[in-house]
């Protein structure tokens, strides 16, 4: 039986540019306070990830419950060259708890400042419809046909989970707060309290690191 090999280092060169760029950008940014966030501004906050409710999570293919996961699939040649042949990701809104309070985070296609867990298999494993590994089953549904049957399939899985302490940078907006009492800021109609939401845009994608 052929077994997948879990590796923490092999093939990470293809993932370094994004992670390095995000880490550098976040290291240079000035952290904001939840109490002074303004609409349509790019802000950075540091805190701990919390689920909005106990059931508000996704399940990463091999790493379990989380609030965001991404898997990229590469075809790797004998000389180490590679090309991406597929990817998948899922997320749920979550909270970032800081010393000044919490903000709601919408993680749609974020840029990540950390490395994922890497797994490799012979490319021919994709031909096994009954393969026991969830990552191979996912690859069968999202990957383009490889160029060579004898190449290697590499899956890199990234996970953002409750309990992680991270820095997040993104675009701040405000939305009506369904849970707040009418004691603070008001929504645009002048009646409803609001809460800050950090998300990304094409110009300013969300960054997590």
Secondary structure as UniProt FT lines:
FT   STRAND          5..7
FT   TURN            10..12
FT   HELIX           13..28
FT   HELIX           34..36
FT   TURN            39..40
FT   STRAND          41..51
FT   TURN            54..55
FT   STRAND          58..60
FT   TURN            61..63
FT   STRAND          64..66
FT   STRAND          68..76
FT   TURN            78..79
FT   STRAND          82..91
FT   STRAND          94..98
FT   TURN            99..100
FT   STRAND          101..105
FT   STRAND          111..112
FT   STRAND          117..122
FT   HELIX           123..127
FT   TURN            129..130
FT   HELIX           134..142
FT   TURN            149..150
FT   STRAND          152..160
FT   TURN            162..163
FT   STRAND          165..176
FT   TURN            188..189
FT   STRAND          193..199
FT   STRAND          207..208
//
